[in-house]
Amino acid sequence: MFPHEIPPDWSAAREELREAMARAGWTPDLVADAEVALLELFVNAWRHGGSAAPLVVIALLDRVLRVSVSDGSPLLPAERDSSDPYAVSGRGLHLVRSLTHRFGAEPRKSGKSCWFELDAAA
């Protein structure tokens, strides 16, 4: 494996996410869902967006978690057909959509931001 094939370290973003959700009393299941969704967006920003260090913003407002991951590529993501059970890639955005309550992507002045939201359990 070449150095450019090794994804950047996402442990600081993951730890910040865990701590914020734990302080707010979120259930372990929702924390796990948020971690997987964050990892998918983070790796996509590195792999497809060309970002060596994707920018992660985590916000908790009124029992809604919003996580955004930004990179320098202007190309907005498109979900691929996931009907091939043997495909080795292409399921990440489907996974994010299934684990979260809302998901999207927005163009920025320089690149784009992909985001998801989760609602806290009542």
ChimeraX attribute file (.defattr): number of C-alpha atoms within 10 A of each C-alpha:
attribute: neighborCount
match mode: 1-to-1
recipient: residues
	/A:1	5
	/A:2	5
	/A:3	7
	/A:4	10
	/A:5	9
	/A:6	11
	/A:7	16
	/A:8	15
	/A:9	13
	/A:10	15
	/A:11	10
	/A:12	10
	/A:13	18
	/A:14	18
	/A:15	12
	/A:16	14
	/A:17	22
	/A:18	18
	/A:19	13
	/A:20	16
	/A:21	22
	/A:22	13
	/A:23	8
	/A:24	12
	/A:25	13
	/A:26	18
	/A:27	12
	/A:28	12
	/A:29	9
	/A:30	17
	/A:31	20
	/A:32	13
	/A:33	16
	/A:34	25
	/A:35	17
	/A:36	18
	/A:37	24
	/A:38	25
	/A:39	18
	/A:40	17
	/A:41	24
	/A:42	27
	/A:43	20
	/A:44	22
	/A:45	26
	/A:46	22
	/A:47	15
	/A:48	13
	/A:49	21
	/A:50	14
	/A:51	20
	/A:52	16
	/A:53	15
	/A:54	23
	/A:55	15
	/A:56	22
	/A:57	15
	/A:58	17
	/A:59	14
	/A:60	17
	/A:61	8
	/A:62	8
	/A:63	15
	/A:64	14
	/A:65	21
	/A:66	18
	/A:67	22
	/A:68	23
	/A:69	23
	/A:70	27
	/A:71	25
	/A:72	21
	/A:73	19
	/A:74	15
	/A:75	14
	/A:76	14
	/A:77	18
	/A:78	9
	/A:79	11
	/A:80	12
	/A:81	10
	/A:82	14
	/A:83	9
	/A:84	10
	/A:85	7
	/A:86	7
	/A:87	10
	/A:88	7
	/A:89	9
	/A:90	15
	/A:91	17
	/A:92	19
	/A:93	20
	/A:94	13
	/A:95	14
	/A:96	24
	/A:97	16
	/A:98	13
	/A:99	20
	/A:100	18
	/A:101	13
	/A:102	14
	/A:103	19
	/A:104	15
	/A:105	17
	/A:106	15
	/A:107	15
	/A:108	13
	/A:109	7
	/A:110	11
	/A:111	16
	/A:112	22
	/A:113	26
	/A:114	22
	/A:115	22
	/A:116	22
	/A:117	22
	/A:118	20
	/A:119	17
	/A:120	16
	/A:121	10
	/A:122	5
